[in-house]
Amino acid sequence: MATQEEMAPIDALPKSEVGEMRIEQTAEEVRQAAYWFFGIAALSMINSFLVSKGSYFILGLALSQVVDGIVIDLTGEQNLFFSFLPAFLFILFGLFGAKRQAWAFVVGGLVYTLDGVIYLYFQEWIAGGIHVFILYKLLKGYRPLNEHQ
């Protein structure tokens, strides 16, 4: 059962407690948004692996597919190290984003926007729509960081 103090309206709490609660809430919102970068990386790695097996998965990064195309043109075969490079980049965005680094959301969002434009250029509407949804989620993580600067 909640105590009277736990049920008190936020206006009745000391300003230091309110500030701490908002910082914790902001940190959690930012962390949850940064986890989308990890999801992007994971789906891209799955897609690259499936491409190496002759299949295709629409939820990966278009940048990985571009890298795959270049490497295959140059060498005649796919190289998973190069295929995973864009995914590793998004892992870095996720790590720095979880540490509340605003630049990770800005740069990561711009790279992901470029990735979505590639899909839209090739008329992959579902992938483009998914990019818009995830960009919205990333913006929700960036917004609180921008407000506290």
Secondary structure, 3 states (H helix, E strand, C coil): CCCHHHHCCHHHCCHHHHHHHHHHHHHHHHHHHHHHHHHHHHHHHHHHHHHHCCCCCCCCCHHHHHHHHHHHHHHCCCCHHHHHHHHHHHHHHHHHHHCCCHHHHHHHHHHHHHHHHHHHHCCCHHHHHHHHHHHHHHHHHHHHHHHCC
